[in-house]
């Protein structure tokens, strides 16, 4: 299912950081995300719903780019 909010995402298993780029162009890096959460996101039918339910407001983040 195409995402209306999440454009792309990537995970660094060593640092346990999940980078999420939104359709707006903003890029956020979520810290200390377990690999199981990333694997579940990959399998999720709706990336937006998974993000809202399991990542947003659950992990500290840093906004790294984008001004939109």
CHARMM-style PDB file with segment names, atoms N, HN, CA, C and O in Angstrom:
ATOM      1  N   UNK     1       0.851  -1.177   0.000  1.00  0.00      PROA
ATOM      2  CA  UNK     1       0.000   0.000   0.000  1.00  0.00      PROA
ATOM      3  C   UNK     1       0.891   1.233   0.000  1.00  0.00      PROA
ATOM      4  O   UNK     1       1.731   1.374   0.888  1.00  0.00      PROA
ATOM      5  N   UNK     2       0.734   2.126  -0.966  1.00  0.00      PROA
ATOM      6  HN  UNK     2       0.051   2.012  -1.688  1.00  0.00      PROA
ATOM      7  CA  UNK     2       1.547   3.343  -0.993  1.00  0.00      PROA
ATOM      8  C   UNK     2       1.288   4.184   0.256  1.00  0.00      PROA
ATOM      9  O   UNK     2       0.163   4.294   0.743  1.00  0.00      PROA
ATOM     10  N   UNK     3       2.358   4.762   0.744  1.00  0.00      PROA
ATOM     11  HN  UNK     3       3.273   4.672   0.349  1.00  0.00      PROA
ATOM     12  CA  UNK     3       2.264   5.557   1.957  1.00  0.00      PROA
ATOM     13  C   UNK     3       1.952   7.006   1.617  1.00  0.00      PROA
ATOM     14  O   UNK     3       2.495   7.563   0.663  1.00  0.00      PROA
ATOM     15  N   UNK     4       1.078   7.606   2.402  1.00  0.00      PROA
ATOM     16  HN  UNK     4       0.636   7.154   3.177  1.00  0.00      PROA
ATOM     17  CA  UNK     4       0.763   9.017   2.180  1.00  0.00      PROA
ATOM     18  C   UNK     4       1.619   9.916   3.065  1.00  0.00      PROA
ATOM     19  O   UNK     4       1.630  11.133   2.884  1.00  0.00      PROA
ATOM     20  N   UNK     5       2.342   9.322   4.027  1.00  0.00      PROA
ATOM     21  HN  UNK     5       2.333   8.333   4.174  1.00  0.00      PROA
ATOM     22  CA  UNK     5       3.156  10.103   4.959  1.00  0.00      PROA
ATOM     23  C   UNK     5       4.629   9.713   4.885  1.00  0.00      PROA
ATOM     24  O   UNK     5       5.496  10.578   4.765  1.00  0.00      PROA
ATOM     25  N   UNK     6       4.912   8.419   4.956  1.00  0.00      PROA
ATOM     26  HN  UNK     6       4.208   7.716   5.054  1.00  0.00      PROA
ATOM     27  CA  UNK     6       6.294   7.926   4.964  1.00  0.00      PROA
ATOM     28  C   UNK     6       6.765   7.732   3.526  1.00  0.00      PROA
ATOM     29  O   UNK     6       6.185   6.943   2.780  1.00  0.00      PROA
ATOM     30  N   UNK     7       7.816   8.452   3.139  1.00  0.00      PROA
ATOM     31  HN  UNK     7       8.286   9.093   3.746  1.00  0.00      PROA
ATOM     32  CA  UNK     7       8.379   8.298   1.788  1.00  0.00      PROA
ATOM     33  C   UNK     7       9.347   7.124   1.754  1.00  0.00      PROA
ATOM     34  O   UNK     7       9.279   6.283   0.857  1.00  0.00      PROA
ATOM     35  N   UNK     8      10.252   7.067   2.738  1.00  0.00      PROA
ATOM     36  HN  UNK     8      10.307   7.750   3.466  1.00  0.00      PROA
ATOM     37  CA  UNK     8      11.224   5.986   2.788  1.00  0.00      PROA
ATOM     38  C   UNK     8      11.742   5.847   4.220  1.00  0.00      PROA
ATOM     39  O   UNK     8      11.529   6.716   5.066  1.00  0.00      PROA
ATOM     40  N   UNK     9      12.426   4.735   4.462  1.00  0.00      PROA
ATOM     41  HN  UNK     9      12.599   4.030   3.775  1.00  0.00      PROA
ATOM     42  CA  UNK     9      12.999   4.505   5.783  1.00  0.00      PROA
ATOM     43  C   UNK     9      14.180   3.566   5.642  1.00  0.00      PROA
ATOM     44  O   UNK     9      14.256   2.781   4.696  1.00  0.00      PROA
ATOM     45  N   UNK    10      15.105   3.653   6.595  1.00  0.00      PROA
ATOM     46  HN  UNK    10      15.044   4.290   7.363  1.00  0.00      PROA
ATOM     47  CA  UNK    10      16.285   2.810   6.585  1.00  0.00      PROA
ATOM     48  C   UNK    10      16.719   2.596   8.027  1.00  0.00      PROA
ATOM     49  O   UNK    10      16.433   3.413   8.902  1.00  0.00      PROA
ATOM     50  N   UNK    11      17.405   1.501   8.263  1.00  0.00      PROA
ATOM     51  HN  UNK    11      17.637   0.837   7.553  1.00  0.00      PROA
ATOM     52  CA  UNK    11      17.776   1.131   9.622  1.00  0.00      PROA
ATOM     53  C   UNK    11      19.246   0.797   9.692  1.00  0.00      PROA
ATOM     54  O   UNK    11      19.770   0.091   8.831  1.00  0.00      PROA
ATOM     55  N   UNK    12      19.919   1.303  10.719  1.00  0.00      PROA
ATOM     56  HN  UNK    12      19.493   1.877  11.419  1.00  0.00      PROA
ATOM     57  CA  UNK    12      21.308   0.959  10.998  1.00  0.00      PROA
ATOM     58  C   UNK    12      21.316   0.060  12.224  1.00  0.00      PROA
ATOM     59  O   UNK    12      21.068   0.522  13.338  1.00  0.00      PROA
ATOM     60  N   UNK    13      21.598  -1.213  12.023  1.00  0.00      PROA
ATOM     61  HN  UNK    13      21.800  -1.587  11.118  1.00  0.00      PROA
ATOM     62  CA  UNK    13      21.512  -2.179  13.116  1.00  0.00      PROA
ATOM     63  C   UNK    13      22.618  -1.985  14.163  1.00  0.00      PROA
ATOM     64  O   UNK    13      22.450  -2.377  15.318  1.00  0.00      PROA
ATOM     65  N   UNK    14      23.726  -1.395  13.773  1.00  0.00      PROA
ATOM     66  HN  UNK    14      23.863  -1.077  12.835  1.00  0.00      PROA
ATOM     67  CA  UNK    14      24.813  -1.177  14.730  1.00  0.00      PROA
ATOM     68  C   UNK    14      24.455  -0.052  15.704  1.00  0.00      PROA
ATOM     69  O   UNK    14      24.611  -0.204  16.915  1.00  0.00      PROA
ATOM     70  N   UNK    15      23.981   1.066  15.178  1.00  0.00      PROA
ATOM     71  HN  UNK    15      23.854   1.189  14.193  1.00  0.00      PROA
ATOM     72  CA  UNK    15      23.619   2.198  16.040  1.00  0.00      PROA
ATOM     73  C   UNK    15      22.173   2.119  16.533  1.00  0.00      PROA
ATOM     74  O   UNK    15      21.762   2.876  17.412  1.00  0.00      PROA
ATOM     75  N   UNK    16      21.404   1.184  15.948  1.00  0.00      PROA
ATOM     76  HN  UNK    16      21.738   0.569  15.234  1.00  0.00      PROA
ATOM     77  CA  UNK    16      19.977   1.024  16.269  1.00  0.00      PROA
ATOM     78  C   UNK    16      19.196   2.308  15.980  1.00  0.00      PROA
ATOM     79  O   UNK    16      18.321   2.708  16.749  1.00  0.00      PROA
ATOM     80  N   UNK    17      19.529   2.939  14.865  1.00  0.00      PROA
ATOM     81  HN  UNK    17      20.240   2.615  14.240  1.00  0.00      PROA
ATOM     82  CA  UNK    17      18.850   4.158  14.450  1.00  0.00      PROA
ATOM     83  C   UNK    17      17.977   3.885  13.231  1.00  0.00      PROA
ATOM     84  O   UNK    17      18.399   3.251  12.265  1.00  0.00      PROA
ATOM     85  N   UNK    18      16.757   4.382  13.307  1.00  0.00      PROA
ATOM     86  HN  UNK    18      16.414   4.897  14.092  1.00  0.00      PROA
ATOM     87  CA  UNK    18      15.801   4.267  12.207  1.00  0.00      PROA
ATOM     88  C   UNK    18      15.624   5.643  11.591  1.00  0.00      PROA
ATOM     89  O   UNK    18      15.132   6.562  12.245  1.00  0.00      PROA
ATOM     90  N   UNK    19      16.022   5.786  10.339  1.00  0.00      PROA
ATOM     91  HN  UNK    19      16.422   5.039   9.808  1.00  0.00      PROA
ATOM     92  CA  UNK    19      15.855   7.041   9.612  1.00  0.00      PROA
ATOM     93  C   UNK    19      14.551   6.966   8.828  1.00  0.00      PROA
ATOM     94  O   UNK    19      14.326   6.020   8.073  1.00  0.00      PROA
ATOM     95  N   UNK    20      13.698   7.965   9.009  1.00  0.00      PROA
ATOM     96  HN  UNK    20      13.881   8.734   9.621  1.00  0.00      PROA
ATOM     97  CA  UNK    20      12.412   8.003   8.315  1.00  0.00      PROA
ATOM     98  C   UNK    20      12.315   9.312   7.554  1.00  0.00      PROA
ATOM     99  O   UNK    20      12.403  10.391   8.139  1.00  0.00      PROA
ATOM    100  N   UNK    21      12.130   9.208   6.234  1.00  0.00      PROA
ATOM    101  HN  UNK    21      12.058   8.331   5.759  1.00  0.00      PROA
ATOM    102  CA  UNK    21      11.904  10.384   5.404  1.00  0.00      PROA
ATOM    103  C   UNK    21      10.413  10.462   5.104  1.00  0.00      PROA
ATOM    104  O   UNK    21       9.790   9.487   4.684  1.00  0.00      PROA
ATOM    105  N   UNK    22       9.865  11.642   5.329  1.00  0.00      PROA
ATOM    106  HN  UNK    22      10.371  12.434   5.670  1.00  0.00      PROA
ATOM    107  CA  UNK    22       8.437  11.847   5.109  1.00  0.00      PROA
ATOM    108  C   UNK    22       8.197  12.472   3.736  1.00  0.00      PROA
ATOM    109  O   UNK    22       9.114  13.021   3.126  1.00  0.00      PROA
ATOM    110  N   UNK    23       6.973  12.383   3.264  1.00  0.00      PROA
ATOM    111  HN  UNK    23       6.228  11.937   3.760  1.00  0.00      PROA
ATOM    112  CA  UNK    23       6.617  12.938   1.960  1.00  0.00      PROA
ATOM    113  C   UNK    23       6.934  14.425   1.883  1.00  0.00      PROA
ATOM    114  O   UNK    23       7.169  14.948   0.794  1.00  0.00      PROA
ATOM    115  N   UNK    24       6.945  15.104   3.006  1.00  0.00      PROA
ATOM    116  HN  UNK    24       6.754  14.679   3.891  1.00  0.00      PROA
ATOM    117  CA  UNK    24       7.255  16.539   3.062  1.00  0.00      PROA
ATOM    118  C   UNK    24       8.723  16.816   2.770  1.00  0.00      PROA
ATOM    119  O   UNK    24       9.102  17.960   2.520  1.00  0.00      PROA
ATOM    120  N   UNK    25       9.562  15.763   2.801  1.00  0.00      PROA
ATOM    121  HN  UNK    25       9.255  14.834   3.005  1.00  0.00      PROA
ATOM    122  CA  UNK    25      10.993  15.928   2.613  1.00  0.00      PROA
ATOM    123  C   UNK    25      11.753  15.968   3.921  1.00  0.00      PROA
ATOM    124  O   UNK    25      12.984  15.938   3.921  1.00  0.00      PROA
ATOM    125  N   UNK    26      11.049  16.036   5.029  1.00  0.00      PROA
ATOM    126  HN  UNK    26      10.049  16.061   5.029  1.00  0.00      PROA
ATOM    127  CA  UNK    26      11.709  16.047   6.333  1.00  0.00      PROA
ATOM    128  C   UNK    26      12.274  14.664   6.640  1.00  0.00      PROA
ATOM    129  O   UNK    26      11.668  13.644   6.315  1.00  0.00      PROA
ATOM    130  N   UNK    27      13.443  14.651   7.271  1.00  0.00      PROA
ATOM    131  HN  UNK    27      13.936  15.480   7.535  1.00  0.00      PROA
ATOM    132  CA  UNK    27      14.106  13.411   7.636  1.00  0.00      PROA
ATOM    133  C   UNK    27      14.338  13.405   9.137  1.00  0.00      PROA
ATOM    134  O   UNK    27      14.919  14.338   9.691  1.00  0.00      PROA
ATOM    135  N   UNK    28      13.882  12.355   9.784  1.00  0.00      PROA
ATOM    136  HN  UNK    28      13.410  11.597   9.334  1.00  0.00      PROA
ATOM    137  CA  UNK    28      14.043  12.195  11.221  1.00  0.00      PROA
ATOM    138  C   UNK    28      14.782  10.897  11.483  1.00  0.00      PROA
ATOM    139  O   UNK    28      14.584   9.900  10.789  1.00  0.00      PROA
ATOM    140  N   UNK    29      15.642  10.922  12.500  1.00  0.00      PROA
ATOM    141  HN  UNK    29      15.803  11.732  13.064  1.00  0.00      PROA
ATOM    142  CA  UNK    29      16.359   9.727  12.911  1.00  0.00      PROA
ATOM    143  C   UNK    29      15.898   9.377  14.323  1.00  0.00      PROA
ATOM    144  O   UNK    29      16.062  10.161  15.258  1.00  0.00      PROA
ATOM    145  N   UNK    30      15.322   8.192  14.458  1.00  0.00      PROA
ATOM    146  HN  UNK    30      15.188   7.555  13.698  1.00  0.00      PROA
ATOM    147  CA  UNK    30      14.805   7.702  15.741  1.00  0.00      PROA
ATOM    148  C   UNK    30      15.870   6.822  16.373  1.00  0.00      PROA
ATOM    149  O   UNK    30      16.454   5.963  15.712  1.00  0.00      PROA
ATOM    150  N   UNK    31      16.119   7.041  17.661  1.00  0.00      PROA
ATOM    151  HN  UNK    31      15.645   7.739  18.198  1.00  0.00      PROA
ATOM    152  CA  UNK    31      17.222   6.396  18.366  1.00  0.00      PROA
ATOM    153  C   UNK    31      16.770   5.193  19.195  1.00  0.00      PROA
ATOM    154  O   UNK    31      15.644   5.134  19.689  1.00  0.00      PROA
ATOM    155  N   UNK    32      17.693   4.234  19.327  1.00  0.00      PROA
ATOM    156  HN  UNK    32      18.607   4.281  18.925  1.00  0.00      PROA
ATOM    157  CA  UNK    32      17.504   3.048  20.153  1.00  0.00      PROA
ATOM    158  C   UNK    32      16.270   2.234  19.761  1.00  0.00      PROA
ATOM    159  O   UNK    32      15.532   1.740  20.614  1.00  0.00      PROA
ATOM    160  N   UNK    33      16.069   2.110  18.463  1.00  0.00      PROA
ATOM    161  HN  UNK    33      16.668   2.512  17.770  1.00  0.00      PROA
ATOM    162  CA  UNK    33      14.941   1.333  17.943  1.00  0.00      PROA
ATOM    163  C   UNK    33      15.389  -0.119  17.809  1.00  0.00      PROA
ATOM    164  O   UNK    33      16.351  -0.394  17.092  1.00  0.00      PROA
ATOM    165  N   UNK    34      14.723  -1.044  18.475  1.00  0.00      PROA
ATOM    166  HN  UNK    34      13.942  -0.820  19.057  1.00  0.00      PROA
ATOM    167  CA  UNK    34      15.103  -2.458  18.360  1.00  0.00      PROA
ATOM    168  C   UNK    34      14.939  -2.971  16.926  1.00  0.00      PROA
ATOM    169  O   UNK    34      14.053  -2.528  16.195  1.00  0.00      PROA
ATOM    170  N   UNK    35      15.792  -3.894  16.543  1.00  0.00      PROA
ATOM    171  HN  UNK    35      16.512  -4.253  17.137  1.00  0.00      PROA
ATOM    172  CA  UNK    35      15.717  -4.450  15.188  1.00  0.00      PROA
ATOM    173  C   UNK    35      14.364  -5.110  14.932  1.00  0.00      PROA
ATOM    174  O   UNK    35      13.891  -5.134  13.796  1.00  0.00      PROA
ATOM    175  N   UNK    36      13.736  -5.647  15.986  1.00  0.00      PROA
ATOM    176  HN  UNK    36      14.120  -5.628  16.909  1.00  0.00      PROA
ATOM    177  CA  UNK    36      12.429  -6.280  15.823  1.00  0.00      PROA
ATOM    178  C   UNK    36      11.371  -5.271  15.366  1.00  0.00      PROA
ATOM    179  O   UNK    36      10.459  -5.608  14.611  1.00  0.00      PROA
ATOM    180  N   UNK    37      11.507  -4.047  15.831  1.00  0.00      PROA
ATOM    181  HN  UNK    37      12.247  -3.772  16.444  1.00  0.00      PROA
ATOM    182  CA  UNK    37      10.554  -3.001  15.424  1.00  0.00      PROA
ATOM    183  C   UNK    37      10.744  -2.683  13.949  1.00  0.00      PROA
ATOM    184  O   UNK    37       9.771  -2.545  13.207  1.00  0.00      PROA
ATOM    185  N   UNK    38      11.996  -2.568  13.525  1.00  0.00      PROA
ATOM    186  HN  UNK    38      12.786  -2.680  14.128  1.00  0.00      PROA
ATOM    187  CA  UNK    38      12.267  -2.319  12.112  1.00  0.00      PROA
ATOM    188  C   UNK    38      11.749  -3.463  11.244  1.00  0.00      PROA
ATOM    189  O   UNK    38      11.120  -3.224  10.214  1.00  0.00      PROA
ATOM    190  N   UNK    39      12.009  -4.697  11.654  1.00  0.00      PROA
ATOM    191  HN  UNK    39      12.521  -4.891  12.491  1.00  0.00      PROA
ATOM    192  CA  UNK    39      11.539  -5.846  10.887  1.00  0.00      PROA
ATOM    193  C   UNK    39      10.013  -5.855  10.794  1.00  0.00      PROA
ATOM    194  O   UNK    39       9.453  -6.191   9.750  1.00  0.00      PROA
ATOM    195  N   UNK    40       9.354  -5.492  11.870  1.00  0.00      PROA
ATOM    196  HN  UNK    40       9.809  -5.219  12.718  1.00  0.00      PROA
ATOM    197  CA  UNK    40       7.887  -5.426  11.861  1.00  0.00      PROA
ATOM    198  C   UNK    40       7.397  -4.329  10.932  1.00  0.00      PROA
ATOM    199  O   UNK    40       6.384  -4.494  10.252  1.00  0.00      PROA
ATOM    200  N   UNK    41       8.108  -3.211  10.900  1.00  0.00      PROA
ATOM    201  HN  UNK    41       8.931  -3.077  11.452  1.00  0.00      PROA
ATOM    202  CA  UNK    41       7.721  -2.125  10.000  1.00  0.00      PROA
ATOM    203  C   UNK    41       7.843  -2.569   8.548  1.00  0.00      PROA
ATOM    204  O   UNK    41       6.985  -2.254   7.723  1.00  0.00      PROA
ATOM    205  N   UNK    42       8.916  -3.305   8.235  1.00  0.00      PROA
ATOM    206  HN  UNK    42       9.613  -3.561   8.904  1.00  0.00      PROA
ATOM    207  CA  UNK    42       9.083  -3.801   6.864  1.00  0.00      PROA
ATOM    208  C   UNK    42       7.919  -4.692   6.450  1.00  0.00      PROA
ATOM    209  O   UNK    42       7.493  -4.662   5.296  1.00  0.00      PROA
ATOM    210  N   UNK    43       7.402  -5.487   7.390  1.00  0.00      PROA
ATOM    211  HN  UNK    43       7.748  -5.511   8.328  1.00  0.00      PROA
ATOM    212  CA  UNK    43       6.309  -6.415   7.080  1.00  0.00      PROA
ATOM    213  C   UNK    43       4.934  -5.753   7.131  1.00  0.00      PROA
ATOM    214  O   UNK    43       3.964  -6.320   6.628  1.00  0.00      PROA
ATOM    215  N   UNK    44       4.834  -4.587   7.717  1.00  0.00      PROA
ATOM    216  HN  UNK    44       5.622  -4.126   8.126  1.00  0.00      PROA
ATOM    217  CA  UNK    44       3.536  -3.932   7.912  1.00  0.00      PROA
ATOM    218  C   UNK    44       2.902  -3.552   6.577  1.00  0.00      PROA
ATOM    219  O   UNK    44       3.576  -3.054   5.675  1.00  0.00      PROA
ATOM    220  N   UNK    45       1.610  -3.790   6.466  1.00  0.00      PROA
ATOM    221  HN  UNK    45       1.062  -4.194   7.199  1.00  0.00      PROA
ATOM    222  CA  UNK    45       0.867  -3.415   5.257  1.00  0.00      PROA
ATOM    223  C   UNK    45       0.855  -1.897   5.110  1.00  0.00      PROA
ATOM    224  O   UNK    45       1.103  -1.374   4.024  1.00  0.00      PROA
ATOM    225  N   UNK    46       0.570  -1.195   6.194  1.00  0.00      PROA
ATOM    226  HN  UNK    46       0.369  -1.619   7.077  1.00  0.00      PROA
ATOM    227  CA  UNK    46       0.544   0.267   6.180  1.00  0.00      PROA
ATOM    228  C   UNK    46       1.715   0.795   6.995  1.00  0.00      PROA
ATOM    229  O   UNK    46       1.724   0.704   8.222  1.00  0.00      PROA
ATOM    230  N   UNK    47       2.705   1.350   6.296  1.00  0.00      PROA
ATOM    231  HN  UNK    47       2.697   1.424   5.299  1.00  0.00      PROA
ATOM    232  CA  UNK    47       3.854   1.930   6.980  1.00  0.00      PROA
ATOM    233  C   UNK    47       3.420   3.112   7.843  1.00  0.00      PROA
ATOM    234  O   UNK    47       3.932   3.297   8.947  1.00  0.00      PROA
ATOM    235  N   UNK    48       2.477   3.911   7.341  1.00  0.00      PROA
ATOM    236  HN  UNK    48       2.061   3.760   6.444  1.00  0.00      PROA
ATOM    237  CA  UNK    48       1.983   5.073   8.098  1.00  0.00      PROA
ATOM    238  C   UNK    48       1.354   4.640   9.412  1.00  0.00      PROA
ATOM    239  O   UNK    48       1.656   5.206  10.463  1.00  0.00      PROA
ATOM    240  N   UNK    49       0.499   3.660   9.362  1.00  0.00      PROA
ATOM    241  HN  UNK    49       0.254   3.200   8.509  1.00  0.00      PROA
ATOM    242  CA  UNK    49      -0.183   3.188  10.565  1.00  0.00      PROA
ATOM    243  C   UNK    49       0.821   2.584  11.545  1.00  0.00      PROA
ATOM    244  O   UNK    49       0.751   2.833  12.748  1.00  0.00      PROA
ATOM    245  N   UNK    50       1.743   1.797  11.026  1.00  0.00      PROA
ATOM    246  HN  UNK    50       1.799   1.595  10.049  1.00  0.00      PROA
ATOM    247  CA  UNK    50       2.754   1.208  11.897  1.00  0.00      PROA
ATOM    248  C   UNK    50       3.584   2.305  12.554  1.00  0.00      PROA
ATOM    249  O   UNK    50       3.818   2.271  13.762  1.00  0.00      PROA
ATOM    250  N   UNK    51       4.025   3.266  11.768  1.00  0.00      PROA
ATOM    251  HN  UNK    51       3.836   3.293  10.786  1.00  0.00      PROA
ATOM    252  CA  UNK    51       4.814   4.371  12.308  1.00  0.00      PROA
ATOM    253  C   UNK    51       4.050   5.085  13.425  1.00  0.00      PROA
ATOM    254  O   UNK    51       4.595   5.314  14.505  1.00  0.00      PROA
ATOM    255  N   UNK    52       2.804   5.430  13.166  1.00  0.00      PROA
ATOM    256  HN  UNK    52       2.362   5.244  12.289  1.00  0.00      PROA
ATOM    257  CA  UNK    52       2.005   6.158  14.159  1.00  0.00      PROA
ATOM    258  C   UNK    52       1.776   5.349  15.430  1.00  0.00      PROA
ATOM    259  O   UNK    52       1.756   5.912  16.524  1.00  0.00      PROA
ATOM    260  N   UNK    53       1.605   4.051  15.299  1.00  0.00      PROA
ATOM    261  HN  UNK    53       1.622   3.593  14.410  1.00  0.00      PROA
ATOM    262  CA  UNK    53       1.290   3.209  16.461  1.00  0.00      PROA
ATOM    263  C   UNK    53       2.508   2.703  17.226  1.00  0.00      PROA
ATOM    264  O   UNK    53       2.412   2.427  18.422  1.00  0.00      PROA
ATOM    265  N   UNK    54       3.657   2.577  16.551  1.00  0.00      PROA
ATOM    266  HN  UNK    54       3.735   2.801  15.579  1.00  0.00      PROA
ATOM    267  CA  UNK    54       4.787   1.900  17.185  1.00  0.00      PROA
ATOM    268  C   UNK    54       6.084   2.701  17.256  1.00  0.00      PROA
ATOM    269  O   UNK    54       7.013   2.303  17.958  1.00  0.00      PROA
ATOM    270  N   UNK    55       6.163   3.818  16.543  1.00  0.00      PROA
ATOM    271  HN  UNK    55       5.409   4.141  15.972  1.00  0.00      PROA
ATOM    272  CA  UNK    55       7.417   4.571  16.532  1.00  0.00      PROA
ATOM    273  C   UNK    55       7.211   6.002  17.023  1.00  0.00      PROA
ATOM    274  O   UNK    55       7.892   6.451  17.944  1.00  0.00      PROA
ATOM    275  N   UNK    56       6.279   6.708  16.411  1.00  0.00      PROA
ATOM    276  HN  UNK    56       5.725   6.344  15.662  1.00  0.00      PROA
ATOM    277  CA  UNK    56       6.023   8.094  16.822  1.00  0.00      PROA
ATOM    278  C   UNK    56       5.668   8.130  18.303  1.00  0.00      PROA
ATOM    279  O   UNK    56       4.870   7.319  18.772  1.00  0.00      PROA
ATOM    280  N   UNK    57       6.244   9.045  19.023  1.00  0.00      PROA
ATOM    281  HN  UNK    57       6.892   9.704  18.642  1.00  0.00      PROA
ATOM    282  CA  UNK    57       6.017   9.223  20.466  1.00  0.00      PROA
ATOM    283  C   UNK    57       6.549   8.066  21.306  1.00  0.00      PROA
ATOM    284  O   UNK    57       6.269   8.007  22.503  1.00  0.00      PROA
ATOM    285  N   UNK    58       7.307   7.146  20.712  1.00  0.00      PROA
ATOM    286  HN  UNK    58       7.534   7.195  19.739  1.00  0.00      PROA
ATOM    287  CA  UNK    58       7.870   6.015  21.455  1.00  0.00      PROA
ATOM    288  C   UNK    58       9.394   6.114  21.589  1.00  0.00      PROA
ATOM    289  O   UNK    58       9.975   5.569  22.527  1.00  0.00      PROA
ATOM    290  N   UNK    59      10.034   6.808  20.649  1.00  0.00      PROA
ATOM    291  HN  UNK    59       9.562   7.251  19.887  1.00  0.00      PROA
ATOM    292  CA  UNK    59      11.499   6.876  20.625  1.00  0.00      PROA
ATOM    293  C   UNK    59      11.944   8.323  20.469  1.00  0.00      PROA
ATOM    294  O   UNK    59      11.270   9.134  19.834  1.00  0.00      PROA
ATOM    295  N   UNK    60      13.098   8.628  21.065  1.00  0.00      PROA
ATOM    296  HN  UNK    60      13.646   7.970  21.581  1.00  0.00      PROA
ATOM    297  CA  UNK    60      13.695   9.954  20.884  1.00  0.00      PROA
ATOM    298  C   UNK    60      14.113  10.084  19.434  1.00  0.00      PROA
ATOM    299  O   UNK    60      14.458   9.096  18.786  1.00  0.00      PROA
ATOM    300  N   UNK    61      14.082  11.312  18.923  1.00  0.00      PROA
ATOM    301  HN  UNK    61      13.801  12.115  19.449  1.00  0.00      PROA
ATOM    302  CA  UNK    61      14.445  11.527  17.528  1.00  0.00      PROA
ATOM    303  C   UNK    61      15.196  12.835  17.363  1.00  0.00      PROA
ATOM    304  O   UNK    61      15.177  13.712  18.226  1.00  0.00      PROA
ATOM    305  N   UNK    62      15.859  12.928  16.218  1.00  0.00      PROA
ATOM    306  HN  UNK    62      15.875  12.215  15.517  1.00  0.00      PROA
ATOM    307  CA  UNK    62      16.536  14.138  15.794  1.00  0.00      PROA
ATOM    308  C   UNK    62      16.082  14.417  14.377  1.00  0.00      PROA
ATOM    309  O   UNK    62      16.084  13.527  13.527  1.00  0.00      PROA
ATOM    310  N   UNK    63      15.691  15.660  14.125  1.00  0.00      PROA
ATOM    311  HN  UNK    63      15.689  16.383  14.816  1.00  0.00      PROA
ATOM    312  CA  UNK    63      15.353  16.070  12.756  1.00  0.00      PROA
ATOM    313  C   UNK    63      16.664  16.441  12.072  1.00  0.00      PROA
ATOM    314  O   UNK    63      17.394  17.308  12.553  1.00  0.00      PROA
ATOM    315  N   UNK    64      16.962  15.793  10.960  1.00  0.00      PROA
ATOM    316  HN  UNK    64      16.369  15.088  10.569  1.00  0.00      PROA
ATOM    317  CA  UNK    64      18.281  15.990  10.346  1.00  0.00      PROA
ATOM    318  C   UNK    64      18.281  16.815   9.079  1.00  0.00      PROA
ATOM    319  O   UNK    64      19.328  17.346   8.708  1.00  0.00      PROA
ATOM    320  N   UNK    65      17.148  16.948   8.392  1.00  0.00      PROA
ATOM    321  HN  UNK    65      16.298  16.516   8.693  1.00  0.00      PROA
ATOM    322  CA  UNK    65      17.128  17.761   7.182  1.00  0.00      PROA
ATOM    323  C   UNK    65      15.708  18.067   6.761  1.00  0.00      PROA
ATOM    324  O   UNK    65      14.747  17.536   7.318  1.00  0.00      PROA
ATOM    325  N   UNK    66      15.591  18.933   5.767  1.00  0.00      PROA
ATOM    326  HN  UNK    66      16.371  19.365   5.315  1.00  0.00      PROA
ATOM    327  CA  UNK    66      14.292  19.303   5.216  1.00  0.00      PROA
ATOM    328  C   UNK    66      13.704  20.493   5.940  1.00  0.00      PROA
ATOM    329  O   UNK    66      13.756  20.591   7.166  1.00  0.00      PROA
ATOM    330  N   UNK    67      13.144  21.395   5.156  1.00  0.00      PROA
ATOM    331  HN  UNK    67      13.102  21.316   4.160  1.00  0.00      PROA
ATOM    332  CA  UNK    67      12.561  22.603   5.733  1.00  0.00      PROA
ATOM    333  C   UNK    67      11.101  22.779   5.390  1.00  0.00      PROA
ATOM    334  O   UNK    67      10.498  23.795   5.734  1.00  0.00      PROA
ATOM    335  N   UNK    68      10.529  21.803   4.717  1.00  0.00      PROA
ATOM    336  HN  UNK    68      11.020  20.978   4.437  1.00  0.00      PROA
ATOM    337  CA  UNK    68       9.132  21.929   4.261  1.00  0.00      PROA
ATOM    338  C   UNK    68       8.177  21.948   5.421  1.00  0.00      PROA
ATOM    339  OT1 UNK    68       6.966  22.048   5.222  1.00  0.00      PROA
TER     340      UNK     68
END
